Amino acid sequence: MRHLLFEARAALASPNRNARSAVVLGRLLGIAFVVCFGTGIYSHLLQEPLGWMRFPTRPTQLYQFTQGLHITTGIAIIPLLLAKLNTVMPALVQVPPVRGVLHLFERLSIAVLVSASIIQVTTGLLNTYQWYPWPFPFRQVHNAMAYVIIGSLIIHIASKLPVIARYWRKRDSYDEQGRFIVDPASGSELLPPVREARPASAPPAAGAETAQSTAPGLLGRVFRWIDGVDAVKAVDAAPDGPAADAPEPTRASRSVEERAQGRRQRIARRGFFGGVTAAVVGVVALTAGQSSKLAEPFNVFGARQRGLGANGLPVNRTARAAGVLASATAADWTLTVVGPDVTRTFVRAELVALGSTEVDLPISCVEGWSQMGSWKGVRMRDLLGAVQAEPGSHVRVTSLERHGGYRIMDMGPEYAEDPTTLVALELNGSTLDLDHGFPARIIAPGRPGVLQTKWIEKIEVLR
């Protein structure tokens, strides 16, 4: 039992579990969280803009880029977060767990940061597959959790600033042999403990290196028993013990051992970070193809496959799921356009006769997948002109759906007046498929797919 416990304790003393490794991984995670936060806030504001906000419509693939970056970076966070938790594990399970009031608040901020990060990446990943096994609304909670993570991250960085500054540069973290430089003045909780060699007679593992526990009380005694420290001291204290006869190591032998130890540490670090790099590259390469044409051949685990589906595009929400099978195919369907003083009604044949504009725009969904499509239909600004809407008008579009958070969509004037914003009737050279919004849908540059309303029945000019 002592041997098993000793091996478990020794496993925590990996050369990778030091302050420098934690700083490097923390740096990468910090960048990834900031990227996700910025792109996520942009997506949220597109869906819930403040009244004064206006958004760019060029480049037309802007949202395709930002949301693809958001999802890809979020997926890359998963192996980075696991690697960081592995690196700081000794600090997470330190004894005693709390050393004072300030240390308590620091530990609480870390607990919030770790738990919120795990929840955020897990729910975000499941959202890409449109699986929601929880009772709360995903988008609102995901947005609120982002602020929690950024806030706790700022607190964590502030509390660890001396450690970050001390071990920011590689050359200041390792000596010429490649061994980690222990600097107790940095305040790091990941400094390797003092070690001493076991004599051949000391249990439980001859010749092994052990970490002395400084934990107080009963737990400290248990740790020292596991490490065999008492046995080492007893043997060394004996008049004829090994310490009495042990020859003083020469400078040459110490230099050889230091070089060997540095070489072992370098190999362990390179193997660890090589594995982390491979994991990050792997998860990105195998999922980024749902939003990037370059990575499309490697899209093994992405939620959507580009080019598959009706009209050659994936489908998120089908007509059956939306409950519009009958209303969208009704022979008496019309599109009503309501202006300040004039209201007009168009049957589909009239829209087809007017719909000579063709544009290439991507359909880009919040779940991360996107694909370019060739759309044909009527310009929104031409329909607004037909009801004498004033320039700069806001527009409200209503779907045939009777339920759902995106049944009604508001569109700012920057989109309503854009020449590429269409009431689309065709997609990729064919009549719009029912699952893609037949008889008519909205397509506009730089907007999330949830705002490209399908199965529309009414367009209203608000002001």
N, C-alpha and C positions, 0 to 999 in steps of 0.2 A: 504493500500500500504506500509506504514512504517513497519507494522508487517511482510509482505511477504519479504521485503528487509532485515529486521533484521534477519529473519530465514535463508535467503540465505547467509548473512554474517557470521552467527553463524556456518553454516555448514562447512565453511572453517577452523574453529578452532577445528578440531577433535584432540583427544589425539594422534592419529596415525601420524598426520602431524607435526612431530618434527624432529630435526636434527639427533637424534639417529636412527629413522626409515629410514630416507634417507640414512644414512651411511650403515645400514645393507642391504638394497635393492641395493644400489650402489655397495657394495662389491660383492653381488651375480651376478649382471649384469656385473661387470667388469670381473669376472672369466668366465662367459658365453661368453662374447665378445672375450676374448683372446682365448678361446677354438675354437670358430667359426673361428677366424682369422687364427690360426695356421693350422687347418684342411682344411680350404678353400684355403689357399696359397699352401698347399701340393697338393690338387686336381688340382689347376690351373697350377702348375709347371709340374705335370704329363702330362697335355694336351699340354702345351707350354714350354718344358724344354729348358734351356740354353745348348749350345753345349757341355759343359764339364760335365754336370750333369749325375750321375748314381743313380738309385733308387733300393732299396732292393726288392728282389722277395720273401723273407721269412720274416714273415709267409705269406703264400699264401692268407690269409684272412685279410691282413693289410688294404687294401683300403676299404674292407667291414666294418671294424671297424671304420676307421677314417671318412669315409663319413656318415656312420650311426650316429656317434657321432656328426658330423657337423649338420646334419638335425635335429636330436633330440634336441640338445642344442639350435638351432635356433628357434625351435617351443617353447621350454621352455622360451625363452626370451620374448615371446609375453605377457604372464600374468605378468611376472616380470616388464616389461617396463610399462605396464598399471598401476601396483601398484606404481611404482616409480613416474610416472607422477601425480597420485592421491595424493601422499605424498607431493610432492613439489609444488602443485598447488598454494598455497598462495604466494610462492616466484616468480612463473611465472607471476602472475597477480599483483605484488606489485606496490605500488604507492609511489613516482614516479617510472616509469619503469627503468630509467637510472639516476645514481647519479654522473656521471663523466666519464672521458675518459677511465680509466682502467675498470670501471664497464661496460661501453659500450662494450669493447672487450670481457669481460667475458660473457656478455649476448649473444653476437654474437656467441661465441664458443658453448654456450649451445643450441642456436637455430640451429646451424649446427649439433650438436650431436643428438638432438632430431629428427629433420626432416630427417637426413640421416638414423638414426636407424629405424624410422617408414617405410621409403621407402625400406630399406634393408630387414627387416623381412617380409614385405608385398609381395614384388616381389619374395623373396626366397620361401615363402609359396606357391605362385601361380605357381612357377616353378616346385614344386613337383607334381603338377597336369598337368604340361605341357600346361598351359594357359598363353599366353603372350599378354595382351591387351595394349601394349605400342609399340612405334615405334623404340626404341633403342635395340641394341643387349644385351641380358641379361647377358651373361657370362662376357663380357668385363666391362660392367657397374657395375656388382655385385663385381667384383674384385677391380675396382677402388674405389668404395664406401667403401669397407672394410678399405682401407688406410685412407680415410677421417674420418671414425668413430674412428679408433684407434688414429689418430692424435688429433682430437678434444677431445677424452676421456683423453688423456695425459694432454692436456691443462686444462681441467676441473678438473682433480685430483690435478694438481699443484695449481690451484687457490683456491681449497677447502681444501688444506692440513691441515690448522689449525683446521678447523671444523672436518675433518676426525680423526685427532689425538685426539681431545678433546672428541669426542663421539664414539671412536672405541670400548671401552669396556663397557659392560652393567653396571658393578658396578659403573662406573664413570658417568653414564648417569641418574640414578634414585636414589632417596633418600631411606631411610629405609621404608617409607610408599609406595613406588612404584611410586612416582610422578616424572615427568621429571624435571631435574635440569636445570634451565635457566641460561646460562652463556653468557651474552652479549659480553664478551671479546673474545669469539670464532670467532666472525664475521659472525655467521650463520644468514641467512635470514628467518629461520624457527623457531625462538624463539617465544613462545606464547606472544601476546601483554598483556600489563597491563590490569587487569580487575577490575571492581568495581560492586557491587551489585546494582540493581535498587530498589528504594523504591517502596512501594506498589502503590503509586499514579503516578509513572512515566510510560508514554506510551513507547512502545506499549504492552509489555508483562510483567505482574507483576511478581516479583520474579526471572526474568531471569537474567543470567549473560551476560554482554555485553563487547565487546572489544572497547577500546578507539582508535579512529583513530588519527594518528599524521600527516596525509597527509596535505600539505599546500593548501592554496587557496580555490577556490570554491569546488573542489572535496572533500577536507578535511571537509568542512562545511556540504556537503551532507552526508558524512559518519557519522559525529557526530550527524546529525539529525536522520539518520537511527538508530544509536545506542542509541539515547535518552540521550546523555551525557549532553547536555545543560539543559534538564529537571531535571536530577539528581542534577546538580550543583545548579540550582535555588532552588530546594526543600531543599538541604542541607544548602544553604546560608540563608534561612529564619530564623528569630529569634526563632520561635517556630517549626522549621522543625524537621524532624526525627533525624537528626544528633545531635541535642541538647539533645534529650531525650533518644537516643540509649544507652543502657547499654554496658559497656565495656565487651567484651567476655572474659570468664575465660580461664585459661590455659587448663583445662580439656575439655571444649567445643571445643577449637581450636584443641586439639589433636584428638578428635573424628571426627571432620570434615576433618582433614588431612588424617586420616586413611581411611575414607569413600571415599574421593577424590582419594587417591592412589589406592583403590580397584577398583573404577570405571575405572580409567585409565588402570590398569592391564588387566581388563576384555576386554576393548575395544581393547587394543593392541593384546591380545591373539586371539580375534575373527578375527581381521584384518589379522594377519599373518597366522592364521589357514586357513582362506579363500584363501590367496595367495598360501599357500602350497598345499591345495587341488586342486587349479586351475592348478598349475604346474604339480603335480603328474597326474592329470586327462588328460591333453593334451599330456603328454609324454606316459602314459600307453595306450592311445587310438590310438596312431600313431606309436609307436616304433616297433610294430609287423611287419611292412613292412621290417625291417632290422634285427630284433632280433627274433630268434626262441622262446625264453622264453616268449616274449610278444605277440606272434602270436595269441593266443586265444582272445586277447583284441583289436585286430586291427580293430577298427570301422571306423576311419576317414583316415587311411593311403591311399595314392594314389594307391598302388598296394597290392593285396592279394597274399601271397606266395602260391605256388602250383597250382595256376589257370593260364591257358593259354596253348598254344601249347607245347608239350613235358613236360608238368607239370611245366613250368616257365612262368612268366608274359612276355609280349611283349611291348616294348616301340615304336618302329618304324616298321610298317608292310611293307611287300613287295609291297603292293599297294601304300602306301604313298611314298616309295622310288622310285617307277616307274620301278621296275625290274621284274614284273610278267612274261613278255615274255623272257627277256634275261636270267633270272635265271633258267628257265625251258627248255631252248633251248637244243635240242638233240646234237648240236655241241659244247656245252660249254667245255672249256678247261681252265686249270690253267697254266699260263706261269711263269716260274721261271727264272729270268735273272741274271746270274753271271758275274764276270769280263770278262771271256773269253768264257764261256759256257752258252747256253740257252737251257732249256728243257721245253717241253709242256706235261702236264698230262691230260688225260681224267679222268672222275670221277671213272671209274672202276679201273684204275691203282692206284689211290689214295686209294680206298677201299682195294685193295690188299695189299698196303703198310701200311695201317692204323690200326695197331694192338695195339697201345698204348692207355691205359685208365688212366685218371686222374680225381680226384675230385677237382673242382675249383668253386669258387663262381662267379656268374655274378653280378656285383655291379655297380649300375648306379648313376650318379651324382644327380639324383632326390631323392636319399636316400634309395630306396628299393634294396634288394639284396637277393639272394638265391643260395644255393649250388646246383651244377649239376654234373652229371657223364658224362664226355665227352670221345669220342673215335675218334682217327684220326691219322694223321702223325705228327711226331715231326718236328718242324720248323728247327732244326739244321740238321736233316737228309736230308731235301729238299735242304738246303743251301750246304750241303756236296755234293749233287748230281750235283751241278753246280760249284764245286771247290771253294767255297767262303772261304776266309781266316778267321781264328778265330778273334773275336772282330769286325766283320762287322756290320754296321748299315743296316737296312732293311727298305724298303718302300713298303707298301701294298696298292693296289688300288682296289676299289670296282666297281661292275657293275653299281652303281649309277652314274648318270650324273650330279647331283646337290647335294649340301649339304656341310656343313663345315667339315664333317668327311669322305668324299669320299676317301681321301688319308690320310694314317696314317703312321707316321715314328716310328720305333721301335729301341730302343737302343740295344747294344750287350748283356746287362745283361738279357734282355728278349729273344732275338733271340737264345741265347745259352742255355737257361734254359731247362732242360729235360721235364718240364711240359707244355711248350708252344707248342700248337698244331695248325695245320690246321684241325679243327674239322669237322667230317662228320656225327657223331651220337651224340645224346643227350638223356640221361636217358634210354638207351637201345633201342632207335628207331632211324630211319633215321631222320636227322636234318630236322625240319619243315621249310617250305618256309619262314615263318615270323621270324624264328630264324637264317636264313642265308644260307639255301640250295642254291646251292650245297655244299658250303664249307665256313667256317668262321674261324676267329682267336679266340683263347682263350688263355690267358696268366695270370700268377699269379700277383695279386696286382695291376691291372690296372682298370681304369674306363670303364664302359660298352661301352661308345662312342668310345673307342680305340680298342674294340674287334670287328674289322671290319667284317661285314657280306657281303655275296654275292661276295666274292673276285674273281678277274680275273687275277691279276698279283702280283708277288712278285719280287722286285728288290733289288740287293745287291748294296748299295751306296758306301761303302769303307770297 
